[in-house]
Amino acid sequence: MIKDKVVIITGASSGIGEATAKLLASKGAKVVLGARRADKLKRIVDEIANDGGQAAYKELDVTKQPDNDAIVELARKTFGRVDVMFLNAGLMPISPLSALKTDDWHQMVDVNVKGVLNGVAAVLPEFLALKSGHIIATSSVAGLKAYPNGAVYGGTKWFVRDFMEVLRMESAMEGTNIRTATIYPAAINTELLETISDEGTAAAMQNTYDKYGISPDRIAHVVAFAIDAPEDTTINEFTVGPANQPW
């Protein structure tokens, strides 16, 4: 059941996060949105409220542990508990390794890896105490296979794959009833391409997305499906992309 579930969404100011927030709220979830752009979060929360939904927001930098702790606390204070954590924040400044864009490398590790660690560290005590909870993470098809220009980005998304799988296994072994779901999107039309600083790579990816890209609400429906599964059932992996893209 989605209705009345309290769902925290990171990277919620646009794209997959925004689409998921609106869809879940329309189904009766209480959503708590985090991202760096508070003005955009306020707009989304206002839209949800105007449609009769329940939502709250807080500015969030996933690379900072205190920010992650604070949004979990906001969910607790506003709605009484946390049921789902959707770790959706991510960056994709891909480039050839020979371009030596080392700042981009470190930024991807900080957001795509450490952001996941910080989010889990913030919510796990709540879930362990309740002996229930659901952690959902956005990986990428680049977390399933290797792509040129994606060595570091893919590495961060392979990390998410391994981390979430171990989390699932340990929860089962420890009897904490924490469900997991990892989503591997292909070409989804979001702001992700705007983070690519290498001009050649950016142009090539734009061509790919212009040809194949589909709406982020397609991923939102996958998140809703995962949450709506019976509490005794984990659907731990979803690979999702355009039907006409040979990813």
Buried (B, 14 or more C-beta within 10 A) or exposed (E): EBEEBBBBBBBBBBBBBBBBBBBBBBBBBBBBBBBBEBEBBBBBBEBBEEEEBBBBBBBBBBBBBEBBBBBBBBBBEBBEBBBBBBBBBBBBBBBBEEBEBEEBBEBBBBBBBBBBBBBBEBBBEBBBEBEBBBBBBBBBBBBBEEBEBBBBBBBBBBBBBEBBBEBBEEBBEEEBBBBBBBBBBBBBBBEBBEBBBBEEBBEBBEEBBEEBBBBBBBBBBBBBEBBBBEEEEBBBBBBBBBEEBEB
